[in-house]
Amino acid sequence: MNTPWLRVILWSLVVVLVVFYLYLRSAAGAYDPRAYRGADLGLVAAPSFHLTNQKGEMRRLEDYRGKAILLTFLDGHCKDVCPLTLQTMADVEKILGKDRSRVAMVAISVDPLLDKVGEPALVAQKGPSPQEWDFLTGSLEALEPVWKAYGVQVDQMAVGRFTLNQAHDTGFFILDPKGRLYRYIQSDVEPILVAQLVKEALAAGETR
């Protein structure tokens, strides 16, 4: 008489176990560096640029030749996503250890109105940032072609004669030491994965 109920209970237990197993797999995947590796950019030549860093020095893509590059686009006055992006870059810098000297950390401004040319990013003064990095700024006319070349969407709003940045794409472009695009990955991933991809880019520059 109890057999139907027993079957129901057993099947319920099976379902619960399967769901729990799938949950564990998905949770593990969220932290497994092998689960998500961003987009393969095919080692094509990266677009060049000619911008000014926070020390007033001119920087071109070619100036970083011989180093892998961790490149992002940043609003120096952002208070939400950009501080987290800088935190990730700082964490990657620590994880790289002895390979740090072979990697350039670079951020290009998406806010030419507030990010004054040749001045530090305000966001770096309020939270963690890499010990060594270039924050590249320029006029709207200088920056817009770079955004377009890298496919970075910057939403802007006109206020009188000024153009304000409202939002922009976040993520990291990873370049090999020959200046080729290796990977693109969102910035909200584990720093250990970003560091792993940077090391792969270093190796790609030596072997391909």
Backbone bond lengths (Angstrom), bond angles and torsions (degrees), N, CA, C in turn:
res aa  C-N    CA-C-N  psi(-1)  N-CA   C-N-CA  omega(-1)  CA-C   N-CA-C  phi
1 M - - - 1.458 - - 1.529 111.75 -
2 N 1.320 116.45 -30.31 1.455 120.50 -177.63 1.526 112.97 -89.21
3 T 1.351 116.72 -3.41 1.465 120.24 -176.16 1.526 113.49 -57.85
4 P 1.353 120.97 -47.33 1.477 119.95 178.63 1.513 112.40 -58.01
5 W 1.336 116.59 -42.08 1.463 119.10 179.65 1.524 111.51 -66.97
6 L 1.312 115.61 -35.96 1.456 119.72 178.87 1.524 110.52 -64.65
7 R 1.339 115.18 -40.77 1.467 119.04 178.33 1.533 111.11 -63.96
8 V 1.322 115.33 -41.39 1.465 119.26 178.71 1.521 110.88 -61.10
9 I 1.340 115.57 -43.94 1.465 120.03 -179.59 1.534 110.85 -64.15
10 L 1.346 115.75 -43.03 1.460 119.76 -179.11 1.525 111.49 -64.50
11 W 1.332 115.66 -44.26 1.469 119.06 179.22 1.527 110.95 -65.59
12 S 1.315 116.69 -35.80 1.464 120.38 177.61 1.524 110.30 -63.10
13 L 1.332 115.30 -41.68 1.456 119.43 177.98 1.528 111.67 -63.75
14 V 1.327 116.33 -39.90 1.463 120.68 178.35 1.523 110.50 -61.75
15 V 1.346 115.64 -46.10 1.455 120.00 179.71 1.528 110.89 -60.33
16 V 1.332 116.20 -45.26 1.460 120.48 -179.90 1.520 110.91 -60.65
17 L 1.330 116.60 -42.84 1.456 120.55 -179.63 1.526 111.87 -65.09
18 V 1.335 115.96 -41.43 1.467 119.69 178.91 1.519 110.80 -63.58
19 V 1.340 116.17 -45.86 1.461 120.13 179.25 1.521 110.69 -61.18
20 F 1.337 116.01 -42.63 1.458 120.22 179.45 1.523 111.14 -63.92
21 Y 1.323 117.09 -39.52 1.460 122.15 178.64 1.534 110.89 -63.34
22 L 1.346 116.40 -44.82 1.453 120.50 179.04 1.525 111.24 -64.59
23 Y 1.325 115.50 -36.75 1.464 119.54 178.04 1.523 111.04 -63.29
24 L 1.346 115.88 -44.16 1.456 119.82 179.41 1.520 111.28 -62.65
25 R 1.335 116.34 -39.50 1.463 119.71 179.36 1.519 111.45 -65.30
26 S 1.332 116.04 -43.08 1.455 118.80 -179.70 1.515 110.95 -67.75
27 A 1.323 117.06 -38.17 1.462 120.50 178.30 1.516 110.80 -64.71
28 A 1.332 115.21 -42.14 1.458 119.11 178.95 1.520 110.60 -64.40
29 G 1.346 116.00 -38.06 1.461 119.78 -179.52 1.506 112.27 -62.89
30 A 1.336 117.51 -28.57 1.456 120.28 -178.52 1.521 111.81 -67.19
31 Y 1.326 117.07 -21.16 1.453 120.22 -178.15 1.529 112.57 -117.68
32 D 1.317 116.57 0.65 1.459 120.95 -179.14 1.527 108.59 -85.83
33 P 1.323 119.54 116.71 1.464 121.16 -178.55 1.515 113.15 -56.93
34 R 1.335 117.96 -21.07 1.458 120.35 -179.68 1.522 112.60 -82.98
35 A 1.332 117.33 -12.61 1.456 120.49 -174.01 1.529 112.19 -73.95
36 Y 1.326 118.58 -33.84 1.460 122.07 -178.42 1.510 108.63 -144.56
37 R 1.323 116.27 126.53 1.462 120.33 -176.38 1.524 111.79 -126.65
38 G 1.316 117.19 16.90 1.452 119.30 178.19 1.516 112.29 72.48
39 A 1.331 115.53 -160.16 1.463 121.53 -176.83 1.526 110.87 -103.91
40 D 1.323 116.25 133.15 1.464 122.61 176.27 1.529 107.99 -77.53
41 L 1.330 117.52 119.82 1.464 121.93 -176.24 1.525 113.04 -96.60
42 G 1.318 117.13 3.06 1.453 120.95 168.05 1.513 117.78 76.99
43 L 1.327 118.52 11.64 1.461 122.06 178.70 1.528 112.42 56.08
44 V 1.328 116.36 41.98 1.466 120.52 172.88 1.530 108.13 -90.04
45 A 1.315 116.03 157.33 1.465 120.48 -178.01 1.527 110.95 -60.68
46 A 1.323 116.70 131.57 1.463 121.17 179.55 1.527 110.10 -78.28
47 P 1.335 117.45 146.55 1.473 120.09 176.84 1.527 110.52 -62.69
48 S 1.315 116.38 139.32 1.457 120.01 179.25 1.524 110.24 -83.15
49 F 1.323 115.87 172.89 1.460 121.99 177.86 1.526 108.20 -154.75
50 H 1.317 116.43 165.33 1.466 121.87 179.50 1.519 106.37 -143.25
51 L 1.347 116.48 91.87 1.454 122.38 -172.00 1.530 110.27 -131.94
52 T 1.317 116.45 177.77 1.468 121.76 -174.86 1.524 110.67 -113.59
53 N 1.340 116.91 133.33 1.466 118.85 178.71 1.527 111.08 -86.87
54 Q 1.331 116.06 -177.94 1.464 121.12 -174.15 1.529 113.09 -71.57
55 K 1.323 116.86 -5.74 1.471 120.87 176.38 1.521 111.48 -101.62
56 G 1.333 115.99 4.27 1.458 119.83 -178.82 1.511 113.80 82.52
57 E 1.343 117.36 11.97 1.463 122.05 -178.53 1.528 109.92 -94.85
58 M 1.331 116.12 139.51 1.454 120.59 177.42 1.532 109.71 -75.74
59 R 1.325 115.21 138.41 1.463 120.66 179.83 1.520 110.07 -132.39
60 R 1.330 114.30 133.72 1.457 121.95 172.50 1.523 108.15 -116.20
61 L 1.298 116.63 161.47 1.466 119.81 176.71 1.528 109.96 -56.58
62 E 1.333 115.78 -38.39 1.459 120.41 -176.20 1.531 112.64 -64.62
63 D 1.330 116.97 -20.91 1.469 120.26 179.74 1.529 112.04 -67.35
64 Y 1.329 116.76 -18.31 1.466 120.75 -178.45 1.529 111.82 -99.32
65 R 1.319 116.78 6.53 1.465 120.01 -177.85 1.527 110.16 -57.52
66 G 1.328 115.58 137.39 1.459 121.11 -176.84 1.515 112.49 98.65
67 K 1.338 116.60 -9.35 1.457 121.60 177.05 1.532 109.90 -123.11
68 A 1.310 116.30 147.51 1.462 119.13 167.44 1.529 106.81 -70.69
69 I 1.329 116.64 153.08 1.463 120.32 -178.08 1.525 110.05 -124.71
70 L 1.314 115.79 130.35 1.464 121.76 170.05 1.522 105.30 -102.68
71 L 1.335 115.95 105.18 1.460 122.04 -171.10 1.526 110.92 -114.22
72 T 1.315 115.82 132.47 1.460 120.40 176.03 1.526 108.91 -137.83
73 F 1.334 115.40 170.15 1.471 122.07 177.33 1.517 107.45 -116.44
74 L 1.339 116.07 131.68 1.456 120.45 -163.32 1.522 111.67 -139.63
75 D 1.313 115.72 141.30 1.467 122.14 170.33 1.524 106.92 -97.00
76 G 1.305 116.73 112.55 1.460 120.61 -175.76 1.508 114.71 -64.27
77 H 1.340 117.74 -11.48 1.463 121.83 179.73 1.529 111.88 -114.40
78 C 1.318 117.16 10.14 1.471 122.10 179.45 1.529 110.14 -69.01
79 K 1.347 115.47 146.58 1.458 120.12 -177.96 1.530 113.02 -118.50
80 D 1.345 118.51 2.64 1.463 118.53 -178.87 1.518 112.71 -121.94
81 V 1.340 118.47 -76.49 1.462 120.50 -174.07 1.528 112.51 -75.13
82 C 1.315 117.27 -42.54 1.472 120.24 -173.66 1.536 114.09 -61.02
83 P 1.339 120.06 -39.35 1.464 118.36 175.07 1.528 112.59 -59.73
84 L 1.330 116.71 -34.86 1.461 120.02 178.46 1.527 110.78 -70.00
85 T 1.331 116.20 -35.84 1.462 120.29 176.84 1.520 110.56 -63.05
86 L 1.333 116.43 -43.62 1.463 120.04 177.94 1.526 111.65 -65.41
87 Q 1.318 116.26 -36.53 1.467 120.41 176.84 1.521 109.96 -60.54
88 T 1.349 116.09 -44.03 1.466 120.20 178.85 1.521 110.57 -62.06
89 M 1.326 117.30 -42.55 1.465 119.98 178.87 1.522 111.02 -62.62
90 A 1.328 116.98 -40.13 1.465 120.68 178.04 1.527 110.61 -64.03
91 D 1.331 116.44 -40.43 1.463 120.50 178.84 1.524 111.11 -66.55
92 V 1.329 116.25 -40.93 1.472 120.45 178.23 1.526 109.73 -61.70
93 E 1.321 116.62 -41.51 1.466 121.32 178.81 1.533 110.65 -55.91
94 K 1.317 116.57 -43.92 1.465 120.57 179.72 1.521 111.52 -68.04
95 I 1.335 116.82 -42.15 1.466 121.15 -178.14 1.526 111.10 -64.53
96 L 1.328 117.51 -35.15 1.466 120.88 -176.93 1.528 112.22 -63.54
97 G 1.318 117.20 -27.32 1.467 119.69 177.13 1.519 112.64 57.82
98 K 1.324 116.89 -124.03 1.464 121.25 -175.87 1.521 112.94 -67.47
99 D 1.335 117.17 -17.36 1.467 119.98 178.08 1.525 112.44 -81.00
100 R 1.341 117.25 -6.01 1.457 120.92 -175.95 1.524 112.35 -57.26
101 S 1.334 117.88 -36.90 1.462 120.98 -177.83 1.526 112.38 -68.52
102 R 1.321 116.33 -12.52 1.470 120.59 -178.96 1.523 111.78 -99.86
103 V 1.323 116.85 8.20 1.465 121.39 -175.55 1.523 110.29 -128.21
104 A 1.336 117.17 134.75 1.461 122.78 174.62 1.519 109.22 -102.50
105 M 1.317 116.54 130.38 1.466 122.79 175.81 1.527 107.27 -99.90
106 V 1.331 116.35 121.26 1.462 120.60 -173.43 1.526 110.32 -135.66
107 A 1.331 116.07 135.42 1.464 121.66 174.21 1.523 108.29 -129.66
108 I 1.333 116.74 133.49 1.460 122.82 179.45 1.522 109.02 -107.61
109 S 1.302 116.85 132.41 1.464 122.04 -176.47 1.529 112.10 -66.35
110 V 1.330 114.82 145.01 1.467 121.22 171.36 1.530 109.83 -116.34
111 D 1.332 116.56 12.44 1.468 120.77 -176.22 1.533 109.64 -134.12
112 P 1.335 117.32 74.36 1.460 119.83 -174.96 1.529 113.87 -68.50
113 L 1.322 117.98 -14.60 1.464 119.25 178.28 1.528 111.05 -75.85
114 L 1.339 116.52 -48.24 1.463 120.67 -175.89 1.529 113.07 -91.81
115 D 1.332 117.53 -30.81 1.466 120.77 179.21 1.525 108.60 -83.31
116 K 1.306 116.17 95.74 1.455 121.31 -176.42 1.522 110.79 -69.14
117 V 1.319 115.68 140.40 1.464 121.26 -177.46 1.521 110.66 -61.22
118 G 1.339 114.52 128.85 1.455 120.60 177.18 1.511 115.27 80.81
119 E 1.347 117.45 9.23 1.462 120.27 179.98 1.527 110.67 -113.84
120 P 1.352 118.33 153.69 1.471 121.62 -179.87 1.525 111.84 -64.21
121 A 1.316 115.23 157.96 1.464 121.12 174.91 1.526 108.81 -75.22
122 L 1.312 116.18 127.65 1.466 119.98 -179.69 1.519 111.07 -58.94
123 V 1.326 116.91 -36.10 1.464 120.85 -176.95 1.529 111.22 -61.99
124 A 1.338 117.46 -29.45 1.462 120.95 -179.51 1.515 112.19 -73.49
125 Q 1.327 116.93 -17.81 1.458 120.40 179.63 1.529 112.24 -87.19
126 K 1.322 115.65 -7.08 1.462 119.84 -175.63 1.531 113.02 -114.62
127 G 1.332 117.17 2.13 1.462 119.57 -179.02 1.516 110.91 -168.26
128 P 1.338 117.53 -177.07 1.465 121.67 -178.20 1.525 112.04 -62.61
129 S 1.313 115.79 145.41 1.457 122.40 174.92 1.529 107.38 -153.35
130 P 1.336 118.12 163.21 1.469 119.01 178.14 1.527 111.25 -59.72
131 Q 1.311 116.14 150.83 1.466 119.80 177.59 1.518 110.75 -67.40
132 E 1.328 116.26 -36.86 1.457 121.02 179.20 1.526 108.75 -128.86
133 W 1.339 115.51 118.71 1.456 119.93 178.10 1.508 108.95 -162.78
134 D 1.318 116.27 162.95 1.455 122.22 176.23 1.525 109.23 -112.58
135 F 1.336 115.24 126.16 1.463 121.51 172.08 1.516 106.09 -103.86
136 L 1.336 116.96 108.76 1.456 121.97 -171.38 1.518 111.63 -97.63
137 T 1.327 115.06 128.51 1.453 121.79 -177.84 1.523 110.28 -125.39
138 G 1.324 114.13 169.04 1.456 119.83 178.24 1.513 109.52 -179.15
139 S 1.307 116.73 -178.24 1.459 121.16 176.52 1.520 109.39 -73.98
140 L 1.330 116.29 166.83 1.462 120.48 176.50 1.522 110.13 -58.27
141 E 1.332 115.91 -38.95 1.470 120.50 -179.20 1.531 111.37 -66.06
142 A 1.322 116.72 -31.24 1.465 120.26 179.07 1.518 112.09 -80.91
143 L 1.330 116.52 -34.06 1.457 120.54 -174.72 1.529 113.83 -83.42
144 E 1.315 117.51 -37.53 1.471 120.08 -175.72 1.531 113.41 -55.74
145 P 1.330 119.64 -43.60 1.469 118.87 177.99 1.533 112.98 -62.90
146 V 1.337 116.43 -31.47 1.469 120.11 178.78 1.525 109.86 -70.73
147 W 1.345 117.20 -44.94 1.460 119.95 176.34 1.526 110.17 -55.12
148 K 1.330 115.09 -47.33 1.469 120.39 -177.65 1.517 111.33 -63.87
149 A 1.331 116.75 -42.27 1.468 120.77 -177.82 1.524 111.87 -62.77
150 Y 1.333 116.50 -33.36 1.463 120.47 179.58 1.532 112.63 -94.94
151 G 1.319 117.14 3.15 1.458 120.52 178.13 1.512 113.44 68.98
152 V 1.322 117.09 28.10 1.464 121.59 -178.87 1.523 109.11 -91.65
153 Q 1.314 116.55 119.99 1.457 122.07 -179.74 1.523 109.64 -86.24
154 V 1.321 116.26 121.18 1.463 121.73 177.76 1.527 107.52 -117.59
155 D 1.332 116.40 115.42 1.466 120.88 178.51 1.519 109.03 -85.16
156 Q 1.318 115.39 124.14 1.451 120.06 -176.01 1.521 111.42 -122.36
157 M 1.320 115.85 156.91 1.457 122.20 179.82 1.521 108.87 -133.02
158 A 1.327 116.32 129.30 1.456 121.12 179.55 1.528 110.08 -80.65
159 V 1.332 115.93 128.12 1.466 122.20 175.32 1.521 106.32 -126.98
160 G 1.326 116.87 100.98 1.448 120.19 -174.18 1.514 109.32 62.88
161 R 1.327 116.35 -126.90 1.468 119.88 179.29 1.521 112.47 -93.11
162 F 1.347 116.95 4.98 1.452 121.24 -179.84 1.527 111.47 -103.61
163 T 1.316 115.83 157.44 1.461 122.09 175.47 1.518 108.22 -120.59
164 L 1.334 116.87 118.25 1.466 121.82 -177.80 1.516 110.68 -100.54
165 N 1.334 115.39 143.68 1.463 120.56 174.89 1.525 109.26 -81.04
166 Q 1.336 116.88 129.25 1.462 121.01 177.23 1.521 112.24 -103.58
167 A 1.322 117.11 -41.04 1.464 121.25 -178.66 1.524 108.31 -160.53
168 H 1.330 115.59 161.09 1.458 119.35 178.43 1.518 109.72 -156.46
169 D 1.338 115.72 161.80 1.455 120.93 177.16 1.528 109.53 -65.39
170 T 1.318 115.57 142.89 1.468 119.65 175.61 1.523 109.03 -117.92
171 G 1.293 115.85 145.67 1.456 120.53 179.61 1.519 109.85 157.24
172 F 1.330 115.20 175.69 1.456 121.68 -179.59 1.521 110.28 -118.91
173 F 1.327 115.72 131.16 1.454 121.74 166.06 1.528 105.98 -94.20
174 I 1.312 116.45 130.82 1.460 121.15 179.19 1.525 108.13 -113.43
175 L 1.327 115.59 119.32 1.464 121.89 -177.00 1.514 110.23 -110.24
176 D 1.322 116.27 147.74 1.462 119.82 177.26 1.535 109.26 -85.03
177 P 1.340 118.54 172.23 1.470 120.97 -175.88 1.530 114.54 -63.89
178 K 1.322 117.47 -11.70 1.458 120.85 177.76 1.530 112.27 -93.96
179 G 1.346 116.20 7.10 1.454 119.99 178.56 1.514 113.66 79.23
180 R 1.335 116.72 26.55 1.466 120.97 -179.71 1.522 110.64 -106.62
181 L 1.313 115.63 144.85 1.464 121.67 179.81 1.523 110.19 -74.01
182 Y 1.333 115.91 118.54 1.465 120.78 -178.42 1.529 111.45 -98.98
183 R 1.323 117.71 -53.84 1.467 121.59 -177.47 1.519 110.85 -144.94
184 Y 1.337 114.62 155.65 1.463 121.23 167.46 1.521 106.57 -125.76
185 I 1.321 116.21 132.64 1.458 119.76 -178.39 1.529 109.34 -144.85
186 Q 1.322 116.28 143.64 1.460 120.05 178.92 1.526 110.30 -61.49
187 S 1.322 115.87 153.47 1.457 120.51 -174.03 1.526 113.69 -82.38
188 D 1.344 117.67 -8.87 1.468 119.61 -176.86 1.524 112.11 -94.95
189 V 1.334 117.44 33.48 1.459 121.93 177.61 1.524 109.50 -104.06
190 E 1.315 115.76 172.32 1.457 120.01 179.13 1.536 110.42 -65.80
191 P 1.322 118.27 133.46 1.466 120.88 179.96 1.525 113.19 -56.41
192 I 1.331 117.43 -30.58 1.469 119.69 -179.07 1.519 111.22 -63.76
193 L 1.349 116.90 -31.60 1.461 120.36 177.23 1.520 110.41 -70.71
194 V 1.325 116.93 -43.42 1.463 120.61 178.24 1.527 110.10 -60.28
195 A 1.326 116.48 -44.22 1.464 120.71 179.07 1.525 110.87 -61.89
196 Q 1.322 116.38 -38.82 1.463 120.50 179.13 1.525 110.38 -62.55
197 L 1.332 117.03 -44.12 1.461 121.16 -179.54 1.521 111.19 -67.13
198 V 1.332 116.92 -36.18 1.464 120.30 176.99 1.526 110.14 -63.01
199 K 1.327 116.89 -41.84 1.468 120.18 178.49 1.525 110.91 -65.62
200 E 1.337 116.49 -35.55 1.456 119.51 176.39 1.528 110.77 -65.04
201 A 1.337 115.63 -38.26 1.465 119.85 178.28 1.527 110.97 -64.47
202 L 1.334 116.27 -37.60 1.468 119.82 175.34 1.518 110.62 -60.07
203 A 1.314 115.84 -44.79 1.472 120.67 -179.79 1.528 110.71 -66.15
204 A 1.342 117.02 -38.54 1.472 120.47 -179.67 1.517 110.74 -62.55
205 G 1.323 116.52 -35.46 1.462 119.96 179.48 1.507 113.11 -69.67
206 E 1.326 116.33 -20.69 1.459 120.37 -179.25 1.525 112.55 -91.40
207 T 1.345 115.98 -24.11 1.462 119.03 -172.11 1.520 114.58 -111.74
208 R 1.318 118.73 -17.14 1.471 119.37 -176.34 1.519 111.51 -121.66
